[in-house]
C-alpha cells in the first residue's frame, strides 16, 4: 500500500488541509493519507501550540468520515523535536511492506535543504508537492517528486487562531465538528 504522510502541526486542522489531502488521493497513486501530527516542528516557534493530543483529536474529528484518511501520533513517542528523516526511518522499519511518500507545499519543499539529513530524505523517499503562489520549485535536489496543482484556500492555522482570539467566526474554515470542539473547550482564546 502507498501511504502519503502529511506532516504538520495542524494547530488547528482546517479545510485547506483537507482539500489538499483529498486532491492528493484523487490525482496520485497514494492509497491512504496519514495526517502526522508533529509535537514540535523544529523550524517553528512552539509557544502557541495546543497540546499534541488535543490537535490529534481535532484531526480525527475532521477526518472521521473518510476511510482513506488517518490521524497519526507516531511522532509523539519519538525524540523531540521531530525530524522527518527519523520518523520515516521508524515507519519504514515498523511497516516494511508499505511505501511512504511525503506530502508538502512548495514553500516547505523550498526549505528542504535546511532539514536534518535532507540528502538521505530526497534520495530514499518520494514527495508529492502542491504548488503555492510565489514558491516555484527550481531545484528538486534529485528527489522523486510529483508536483500538483491542488486547489488552495488562502487560510492558515495562524489566521484561525487570530479569528478565535478576536471572537470572530471560524465557521466553514474548519469542519463543523472541529469548530464545535474548539468552542466547547475554549481552545486558542488566549
N, C-alpha and C positions, 0 to 999 in steps of 0.2 A: 504494500500500500504506500502511496505517495502522500506524505503529510507536509503541509505548509505550516511553518512556525511563524506566527505573527506576534513578535515580541513587542512589549510596550508597558508603560506604567499604567495605562488605562485608568487615569485619575481625573474624571471617571471615563468609562467606555461611553462612546457616543455613536450616533447614527452614521457618521462618516467612516468610523472603523468598520461598521457592519456592511456598508455599501462596498467598501474596498474588498472585504473578505468575500462577499457574495460574487463580486466581479471576478476575483481570482478563481473561485470554484467554477464559474461559468466559462472562463476563457483560458484555462490551463489544464494540464493533466493531473492536477492535485485532487486527491480524493477527499481529504478532510483537512480542516484547519484547526490548529490548536492555538488559542489565544494564551500566550505565555506571559503571565503577569510577573513583571520584574519587581522584586522588592526594592531595589535601588539601582537606577541607571547610573553608572559611574561618570557619565558625561552631563548629568543633570543635578540640580540642587534638590535635596530631599526634604526641605523644610515644610513644603506644602503637601506632602504625600499622605493620603489616607492610608491607614493600616492595610497591608497587603491582603489579609484575609477578607477584609471588607471590599476591597477592589475586586478580588476574585469572585466574591458573592455577586457583586454588581454585573460582572461579565457573565456569570452563569444565568442571572435573571434575564440579561439581554439576549442570550442565545438559546434559551431553554426550548424553543420550538423548532430548532434546526439541528437535525441529527448529523449534519456534516461539520458542525462546529463543536468545539470542546474547550472549556476553560482548563488551564494547566497551572499547577502550583509547583512544577518541577524545580524552579529556582529558589523556592522557599527553604529547601534543605541544603542547598549548595552554599559554598562560602560567599560572603558579601564583600564588596559589591559583585553583582552578577556580570560575568563576561560571556558573551555569546559563544565563543570557541569552547569554553569549559562546559556550557550547557549542552552544546551539540555533541561533544565527546561523550558526555554522560548518557545522553539519549541514544547515541549510536551503539554504545555498549549494552544498554538496557533493552533496546529494541533493534537487534541486529538485522532483522528481515525488512525493516521499514526504510524507505528513502525519505530524507528530510531536505526541505528547501526553506530558505529564509525569505519571508515577505517583508518588504520595507519600501518606504518612499524614496524618491530620487534624492531628496535632501539628506536623508540618512546615508544613502549609498555614497554620496559625495564625500562623506566624512569617514568612510570605512577604513581608510589608511591610518586613522587615529585609533582604531580598535586593537585590542590585545591580539597578538599573533594573527594579524589580518592576512598575511601571506598564506598561512595554513587554511584560514577560513575560505578565502577565494579559490584556493586550489582543490579543496576537498568537498565543498558544498555548492549547490546551485542557489540562485537568487531569482525571485520574482520582484521586480521593481516597478512600482507605479509612478507615473510621471507626476511631478508637482510643478506648478508655474514658477519660472525663474531658476529651476535647478536642472540643468542639462547633464546628461551622462556623457562626459567627454573621454573618460578613462574607465575601462571595465576591469582593470588590473588582472586581466586574463581569466576572469570569472565566467562560469556558465550562467548567463543572465538572460532572463526573459523580461522585456520591457512592455508594460501595459499602459493603455490609455484608460485608466479607471475613472468613472465619474467621481468628481471631487466636490466636496462642500467646503466652503470657507468657514469652518468651525474648528475649534480646538478645545481640549480639556481645560486649558487656561481660561479661555473665553467663558466656558460653562461655569467654572469656579467663580469668576468675576460676576457673572449674572446672579449666581446664588447669593454672593456677599451683598450685592446691591438689591436683593429681594425682588429680582425680576424673574419672569417665567423661563423655564428651560423646556417647556412643552415642545414636542416634535424634534428637539435637538438630541434628546436621548430617548430610548424606548420608554413607554409608559411605566412599566414595572420598575425600571431604574429610577425614573423621576419620583415615583411614589416612595420608594425605599430611601432615597436621599432625603426627601422631605421628612419622612417619619422618623429618621434617625438624626436629623439636624446636621448632616454632613456639609462641610465646606462653608458654613455660615461665618466662621471666624477667620 
